[in-house]
Amino acid sequence: MKLSRQEVEHIAELAKLGLTDEEVERYQDQLSSILDYVEMLTKLDTKDARPMAHVLPVSNVMRDDHVHASFPRDEILSNAPDTADGCFRVPLVLEESNS
């Protein structure tokens, strides 16, 4: 399926890409090749193919959770520039509006 120059420019506009004339021509050929390949894939018989989420077998690689003592609060807060009531104090970012 050969894409027209206008179609490539429309795709570039949707993607907010500013393309040169040379890039439009290059992408016209490349995108057309991709669409030709996809069209070829749609002709394959996938009736017996099982749906899958990954092409390779995947297993969970996360470690088990273990309960352990945390750092002392006073030690952690000792590095903070400002604290109040056992918490970090940060500068005000948004001011309250009087409406």
Residue pairs with C-beta under 8 A, 6 or more apart in sequence:
1 32
1 35
1 36
1 39
2 32
3 28
3 31
3 32
3 35
4 28
5 24
5 25
5 28
8 19
8 24
8 27
8 28
8 31
9 19
9 24
11 27
11 31
12 18
12 19
12 24
12 27
19 27
73 86
77 83
77 86
77 88
80 88
80 89
82 88
82 89
82 90
83 89
